[in-house]
């Protein structure tokens, strides 16, 4: 018999007591709106728990933890001011989310810090994808000369105990979604540490779904790219953006490095050709939280075969790089199966003028001529290189841009009549013939929004703010 529900004891029609029946063995009693007690049946035993006492205890315990965490952070700052070296640990979990080469260098050369990079296992994408990501990120970082720590042993599947084996004084997060974290790596395990967050990509969509996550509220410093993004935080975050500092994006610091030499990562050709990146996102009509009233991209399924046909059509004039969102692979494994997914990716490496590339995005962007895409983060990152973009908006595509995204979107070429025909037109007229009608307005946008802030790069701004925090400056 179904017994769950809400029941009331009334006197002269006035509800005096509410009885909330969770199931046949668990009841909660309320006097008006005040919680009184619970009754839980456990075999032959009946446990009575005074709710009002429990809630008071939980409140005291929570406040006590906050006080202890605040004191612990003060001790970390005091140790720094007394000349003690502090441990700072960057947490990264997927290819493309590491953007701290210049900040790492500043901290590592300071001498007052021990800098660690921790590659965190991500529970959101399944066993094999997690292992692939850890291995890919490890190889990427090791190739740059770092000594990253794998969050899971790929042979034994044993997890690395970050809190115990490193015990960092400061933790730097790059992702805000709780579903990407095993509990031992989430911020609630590091509330007694000094914590930071930089969005791994530019936020261009409705910030209600970006800056209002729990982790964003809890970090001591939330570093955002522009004044646009600080305004969104002040309007939407529970703490009114009190922990937000505008720094610029560390992903783009390479643009200000006069000593950086971009590597040519494109497949050699028998003659010079125009270079186009196709960067599809992974979202689709059956893809989790993204298939809500938030946003949805589904350009890949409509264009996956067509883009290979385009590459064949323009093989004498253009070469193409397939640079999908990293998660597209695991999404297609579920939708198509491992074999079909791998066969599709392999096609991009087999053609003379195409390749699948997941390496350094700065080298790829700088040595390209244009991008065809619907990957939201690349909207800003590729525009910063001042090159034309064709946005593959489809009939079912939902893109609720924030004010920054809406201004950025004005600089793109978009479908006018027919998506596939307009892609061909973009390649022929804009890329091959050089008729880039949006070049002037795009150049002004780049100058206005992707320059240095306070005369410093993003990494310099972040580093300076960390030092101010540790030195006690407000």
N, C-alpha and C positions, 0 to 999 in steps of 0.2 A: 504494500500500500504506500502511495506517495504521501509523505507527511511534511516535506519541506515547505516553507512559506512563512508569512508573518501573521501573527494572531494578536488580539488585543483583549485586555480586561477593561470593561467600561463601567462607569458609574454615572447614571442619569445622562447617558449618551456621550460622556466625556472619557476619552481614552486615558486611563491611568497608567497602565503597564503594557508594554509591548513584549511579546515573546517571539523571538526569531528562531525558527526551527531550521537548522542546517540539514540535519538528517535525524533518523530515529534515535541516535545516540548522542546528539549534540544540540544544546539549546542555549540561547543568549537571552537574558532578561534586562529590560530597560524601564526605568521610571521616567515617564515622559520621554525626554531625549537623553537622560543620564544613564550610562551603562552601569548596571548593578552587579551581575555575576553571570557566570556560565556554568552549566551542568554538563559534564561529559561522562558517558557511561563507558567503562572499560572492563569488559567481562562482567564479573560480579561486583566490581568496585565502581563507585560513583565519585568523581572528582568535582569539587566546587571551587571555582576560581573567581575571586572578586575582581571584576573588570575595572572598576574605578581605581583600585589599588594597583592593578597591573599597568594601566595606562599611566598612572602617576610615576610608577617605577621606571617604565620605558622612557618617559620624558626626562626624568632625572638622569638616567643612564646615558641618554643621547646627549644631553647638555654637558655631562661629565666628560664624555668622549671628545666633544668639541673643545672644551677647556684644555684637556690633556694634549690634543693635537696642536692647539695654538701655542701651548708652552713648549712643545717639542720643536716647533718651527722656530721659535725664539732662540732655543738652544742651538739650532743649526746655524742661525745668523750670528749668534755670539761666538760660536766656534770659528766661523769664517773671519770675524773681526779680530779674533785672537791669533790668527795666522795659521789655523788648521786647514789642511786640504780637504775639499769636499768632493764627494762622488756624485756625478750627474749621469743619468742613464736615459738614452733615447730609446723609445719603443717604436718599432716599425714592424709591419706584418705582411705587407703585400708589395709586389713590384710597383714602382711608380710613386710610393708614398715617402721615400727618402728624399729630402730636399735640403739637407743640412751640411753640405760640404764646407761652406764658408763659415758657418756658425761653429761647427766642430773644430775647425782650424783655430778660430779665435779662442775658444775655450781651452783647447789642448795646449796652445802656446802660452796661455796665461800663467801656468805653473801652480795656480791655486786650486786646480780641478783635476780629478781623475775622470776621464770621459769614457763611457761604455755605450755600446750599441747592442740592444737586445732584440732579436728577431722572434716576435711573439707568435705562437701557433694561434690560428684564427678558426674558431669553431663554426663560423657561419657558412663555410663552403665545402664541408665534407673532408673526409680523411685524406684522399689523394690530392685534392687541390691544396690543402693545407701543407702537405709535404712538398708539393711542387713549388709553392710560394716561398717556403722557408729556404729551399735549395736555391731558387732563382735569386732571392734577395741576398743570400749568403755569397753567391758567386759574384753578384754585382758589387757588393761592398768590399769583398776581398780583393777584387780586381783594382779597386781604388786605393788599396793599401791599408784598409782598416782590419781590425780583428774582431768581427762581430761574434756574438754568442747566440747559438741556436737555442730556441726556447724548448725544443723537444729533440731528443736523440732519435734520429731517423731509423736506427736499427732496433733499439729497445722500446721506443715510444715513451720513455721516461721524461717527465717534465722537469725543466730547470726551475729551481726554487729561487726566484729573483730576490724576494725579500730577505731570504736567509743567506744566499751565496754571494750576493753583491751588497745587499743592504744599502741602497743608494740614499743619499741625502736629498737629492732632487730627481724628479722623474719628469721626462718630457714626452707627452703623448702626441700622436699624429692622427688618431682616429677617435671619434666621439661616440659611435654607436655601441651600446652595451652588448649587443649580440655578437660583436667581434671579439669579445673578451671571455676567457675562462675566468672564474671568480678571483683566483689568486693574482691575476694581473690587472684587475680593474681598479679604478681610482679609490674605491672605498677601502682597499687594502693599504693605501698609501696616504691617508688623510693626515698623518703625522709627518709627512715629508713636504717639501716645497715643490709644487707641481706647475707644469706649463702645458699649453696646447697651442699648436699652429694647425689650422685647417690644411689638410694635405692637398687641397685644390681650391681654386677660387670659387666662392659661392656666388652663383648667378641666378639661382631660383629662389622661390619664396623662402625667406630666412626663418620662417616659423618652424621649418623642418630641419634647419641646420644649426642654428645657434641656441636652441632651447633645450638641448639634451642635458641630462643630469651632469655628465662629466664637464660640460662647458661651464656650468654654474659653480662646480666645486674646485676647479683649478685656481691657483693663486694668480696666474697670469694667462689670459686668453689673447694671443697675438693675432690680429686681423689685418687684412691687406690694405683697406682703404677707409676713408672717412664715411663712405657709403655704409660699409659693414659695421662700423662703430655705431652709426645711427640706428641700424636695424637692431643691434644688440640692446641699445638703450630703450628701444620701443618694445622689444619682445621678451627679453630675458627677465626672470624673476628678480635678479639682483640689479636690474636696470643697466647692465653693462659695466658694473663697478670694477670688474677685473679685466676689462678690455683695454688693450693698448694697440694703437695703429702703428704698424711697422713697415708695411709693404710685404711682398711675398718673397721668402728666401729662395723659392724655386727660380726666380728670375734674376738673381744676383749675378749670374754668369754674364748677363748683358752689360754689366758694368766692369767686367774683368778684362782689361786691355791685354793681359798676358795669356788669356785662355785661347788655345788653338782648337777650333772645331775640327773634329774628325769626320772624314767622308765615310759614312756608314752604308752608302748605297752600292748595290751590285754593279760591278764594272760593265760598261756597255761598249759597243764597237764604234760609237760616236756620241757626242754630247746630246742629251735629251732633257726635256723638261721633267721636273720631279714632283709628283703628287702623292700625298699621304691620304689614305682612306682610314679614318678613325671612327668606327661604329661603336656605339654604347652596347650594353648588354640587356637593357630593359626590354620587356615584351609583355604582351597581354596577359600572360600567366606567371608573371614574375613578382611574387611577394608583395612587400609593402609599397613598392613603386607603382603597382597597379591600383591606385586609389585616386582620390581627387588631387594628389600631389603633382605628379608628373609622370609621363610615360614616353619612351622612345621605342620605335619598332622599325627603324630604317633598315636594320641588318637583314631581317627575314625577307624584306621586299627587294633588297639590292644585292644579296650575297652572290647569286649567279650572274646578275647583270654586270657587276663590277669586274668580274673576270672576263666577260665578253668585251667590256670597254678596254681593258688592258690589252687584249688581243687586237682590237680595232686600231688602237693608237700605238702599236708596238714599235713603229719606226720613229715616233716623235716624242713619246712619253714613257717614263718608267714609274712604277707604282710601288709604294710600301703599304702593306696591310698592317695597321697598328691598332688592333681592337682593344677595348677595355679589358684588363686582365681577367675579369670575372666572366667574360663571354665564353671562354673555353669551358669552364665547369657548367655553365648554363646549357651549352650545346651538348655536352656529354650526357646531361639528363634528358634533353629533348630529342637528340639524334642518336645517342649512343657513342661510345668511345671511338669506335672504328670510323664512323661517318664523320665525326668531328675532326679526327686526325687526318683523314683523307682530304677534307676541305682545306685545312691549314697547309697541308703539304703542297696543294696545287699552287699556292702563292710562292712557294720556293722553286717550283719546277719551271715555270715560264721564264723565258729569257729576260723579260723586262719587269718582273715582279719579285717581291720577297716579303716574308713575314719577319717583322723586326720588333723586339721588345726592349731593346737596350736604351742608352742614354737619349732622352727625348730632346735635350738641348742640341746635341749634335745633329739629330735627325731634322729638327725644325729649321735650324740655321742653314742647312745645306739643301733645303727643299724650295719649291716655288709656290706651292699652294696646298690646301687641305680640303678634302670632302669629308664631312663629319656630322655627328650628332652627339658627341661626347661633351658633356657640359663643362667639365673642368678645362678642357682644351680650348673652349671658347675664348677665355682670357689669355691663357698661356701662349697659344699660337698667335693671337692678335698682337701680343707684346713684341713679336718678331716682325711685325708690320708686313704681313703677307696675306693674300686674299683667301677667304674661306667661303665654301659653299655649304650651307646648312641643309641637311637632307630631311626637311620637315615633311612628314607624311600626313595622310588624312586623319589618322587616329592619334597623331602625336599631340601630347599635352605638355606645354612648356610655360608654367606660371612664373615668369621671370620676376625677380626683384628689380628695383630701380636701376641698379648697376647692370644687371643682365639685359634689361630692356634697352639701355643706351648702347651697350656692347652689340646687341643683336642688329642694330641699325647699320652696322658696318659690314654685314654679311650679304652675300648673294644667296637667294632663296628661290624655291620653285615658284614659277609664275603660272604656268599652264599644266605642264606634265613633268613630273619629277625626273624621269629618266631622260626625256628630251632636253630638259634644262641642264642636267649634268653634262650631257654632250656639248651643249652650247657653251657652258662655263669652261670646259676643257679647251674647246676650239678657240673661242673668242678671247677669254680672259688670260688663260695660261699660255696657249701657243702663240696667239696673235698679240698678246700684251695689252689688250684693251681693258685695263683695270680702272673702271669709272669711279670706284670707291676709294682709290688710293689716297686722295687728298684728305678726305674726311677721316679715314682710318689713321693717317699719320698724325693728325691733330689729336685724336683720341689717345693714341699711344703716348704722345708727348705729355698729355694732361694727367693720365692715370697710371702710367707705368714708369714714371721717373723716380728719382730718389726722394725719400721723405726726410725732412730736416737735414738734407745734404748728405745723408748716409744710406747705405744699402740696408735691406731688411735684416740681414744677419748682424750688421753693426748696431742697428737699432735694438734688436733683441738682446744682444750681448750687453750693450750699455744699460738696458733696463734691468737685466739680471744682476749686474754689478750694483746698481742703485738700490735694488731691493735688499741685497745682502749687506750693503753698507748702511742701511737704515734710512735712506733718503725717501721722502714721500713724494 
